[in-house]
């Protein structure tokens, strides 16, 4: 498949900090998924990718945590995927096809949402290419409902869809502090479910996790809304940003084959602090998993 076919359906604009214009020379691909058709409280996450890119210039290219620099990890910013407004299932199909093309080109995708439902088709594509896939889910919400107001496809059902796709024993959930009684019961019985904690269980699981391909999905609302107010369904009581950076450091040597960061909602983001946090998380993720760094 040629590069133009892989990138068909994306619209490029302002690129993320230090992104390259050379797709062929990049091992990692950054892609925006501007979709929020099933948001249950405050809409607007479709504008998340644009906001994250626009503030990324405030960051340095060097990470003192990982002691690496973005110039040593060439990555291509494909822009935002074009999606048909109001058509949920058609949009999901287009997301899956785009992700499938990136995987087929032997690139590591880094996706920006959009609402959390976007993770489902992206994980489906990853699972097709990596049959031993495990999913690491960092979120305030369990997202394990069977349906939301009668709808199967929702950002409130996304991890239940994932569990049914790959098997609940392959789903690891961290930082969860909100959900229905049924979601908590399902999570505690079926998935690897860690309520309100992140780094202690993650560190213990590393020997088990590093042996398999991993998809990492971070909902920005896993962070306490004091630090990340710009999100659609804020939930008090979350972790500080440093714990997310620590989680990335813990997984630095793992075989992460795909990553997404979702639920940044610029309309509610005072002083862009959530978008800047998201940009920094993306910088760390790209440096940790985006390919060989010449300075490492």
Helices and strands as residue ranges (DSSP letters): H 3-6, E 10-11, E 28-33, G 45-47, H 48-55, G 56-58, E 62-63, E 68-69, G 70-72, E 75-81, H 88-104, E 108-113, H 118-129, E 134-138, H 158-166, G 168-170, E 171-176, H 181-190, E 192-195, H 199-209, E 214-219, G 220-222, H 241-250, E 256-262, G 266-268, G 270-272, H 273-289
